[in-house]
Amino acid sequence: MRSNFFILGFLFAGLLTSAQAQTQIDAAKITCDQFVHEKVAPTRLLAAWLSGFYNGKRGNSDLDTQTFEANLNKLQNFCYDEKNFKMSVMQAAEQVLRK
């Protein structure tokens, strides 16, 4: 089972590096519009990065897939509102997911 996760992780990392090997993105500049309309990267990929970033800041290494899905839905709903399109997705995440 552990080897399956290793292989999947390796393949995922390979796809990311081969698809955009020379691209660097400043996550703080990604807007809600870019997030929900996948103008920078797939929404779930950005949401996974955001989750890792904020969980890392809190020193939390747990992966709770139900909480991830719930938070993703909250963030998407917030960002789909046209009045929030220009807000950075990081600001939106901090506002919507305050705990």
Buried (B, 14 or more C-beta within 10 A) or exposed (E): EEEEEEEEEEEEEEEEEEEEEEEEEEBEEBBBBBBBEEEBBEBEEBBBBBBEEBBEEEEEEEEEEEEBEEBBEBBBEBBBEEEBBEBBBBEBBEEBBEE
